[in-house]
C-alpha cells in the first residue's frame, strides 16, 4: 500500500540530511540505498518519524503515492545512469525523478530527453549548502519539465533556505538549466575562495598580521559590503586551535587543495561558449599548482625572489587596500559567472532569470553574500544587462575601488606574493573597458601566416578579407 509522499534514493550524508529535512516539513518519506544496512540504520536512528525503509527498488517504488516524486542523491556519472536504468521500468506515466547530485548539464539534457520519450519526468537539480544546508535549508536550482517542477514545488519550497525575499528555490529552466547554473555557482565559489585565500596571504605575508589579527580583520569586513558565508567562515577558521597540539589548526593544514570537477566544467564550457571567465580559470590553476607540493618545495630552495612584510608604517593602508580589492574582484567574479549563465541560456533557449538566480543564492548556498542584493537589483532593473560591470551602481563601486585594487596587485608583485585571481580579474576589467585591444595585431599575424582573413575598420562592408602582408611594400 502506498504511504509515502516522497522518495529518497541514496543515504550518504546529503541524502540523509535532505530526507530528514523533507520529513520534518510534513512529507512522509520512503528511503532506499544500494547497501540495505544503511536503510536499517537510518530508520532506526529516526524511529517514530514518518520514514518507510525499503530493501528493494520495487518495494521502494510501490511505497510511493502517485504520481511519484523521487529524488536521487548519488554519485554523478555512470551510477546515475545505472540507477535510472533499473528505475525506469518500475515507474508510470508522469512519475518524477530528481537527480540532486552534481551532474554534468549535458548528461542531464540527455537524460531528460530520454525520459520524456518514455512519458516520465526528469529534473536535474543543483543543491548547494553542504551538509548543514541539506538538513536545515539549501539553495535549490531545479531544471527540467515545468509541470514536474510545479508538482515538486510544495516540497522544494518547504525545505529550501529562507531569505528575506522568499524561499531559495525557483524554476531555473528546461532540461539541463538547473545543473548548469549549479556548475557555474561552483565555479564562482572556486573563484571567491581563491580571492579570499589571496587576501589572507596578503594580510599574513604582506602585512605581517597574526592569525588572530587576520580573524579579527575578516570579522570586521563581514560587517560591511563583504558580508558573506565564506568571509565569516574564514574569520572562524583563523581562530581555531588544534586540541592536541594547541597550535593554530590552519597552520597544520597541508597546502594542497582538492577539487571535484565542477570548477573545471565551468572553465571548459566557458571556452565552448566563448565566454571569458579568467578568475574562475585562475582559481582552478591555483589549486593545481598547490597540488605540486614536492616540486614547489624543491623549487623554493632554488628560485629566489622578494618577500614581505611591508614596513609597519604601511600595514594599515595595505589592509584597507586588500579589503577594497577583494570586494572589487568579487564583483568581477560574479560578473563573469552571470555572463556565462546568460550565454548558455541564450544558446540553449532556457530563459534563465538572472535576478532570480541571485535571489536564490542569498541564503543556504556556499556563495551567499550581501553582494547578491545589488546583483539581483541590477538584473531586475535591466533584465538584458550584458555584464554586471556596466550596471550603474556596481560599475561606480568598482571604479571607486580600482585604485586600491591596482595597488594590491602591484604590491603583491613587489612582495613576490602570487595573486592570480586578483590580477586576472583586474585584467578582465581592464580588457572589458578598453575600446581597442591589441588583438588587431593577433588577427594580422593570423592572416599573414595562415590567410585566416580579417575585417577592415575603414571598410566594414567588405566583410572578411585577406591581405598580402609579406609581399606589401
Secondary structure, DSSP 8 states (H G I E B T S, - for coil): ---BSEEEE--SHHHHHHHHHHHHTT--EEEE-SSHHHHHHHHHHTTTSSEEE-SSHHHHHHTB-SS-EEEE---SSHHHHHHHHHHHTT--TT-EEEE-S---HHHHHHHHHHHHHTT-EEEEEEEESHHHHHHH-BEEEEEE-HHHHHHHHHHHHHHB-EETTEESEEEEESTTHHHHHHHHHHHHHHHHHHHHHHHHHIIIIIS---HHHHHHHHHHHTTTTT-BHHHHHHHHHHH-B-TTT-SBGGGGS-S-----SHHHHHHHHHHHTT---HHHHHHHHHHHHHT-HHHHHHHHTT---------GGGHHHHHHHHHHHHHHHHHHHHHHHHHHHHHHHHHHT----HHHHHHHTSSSSTT-BTHHHHHHHHHHH-TT-S-GGGSHHHHHHHHHHHHHHHHHHHHHHHHT---HHHHHHHHHHHHHT-SS-THHHHHHHHHHHH---EE-SS-GGG-EE---TTT--
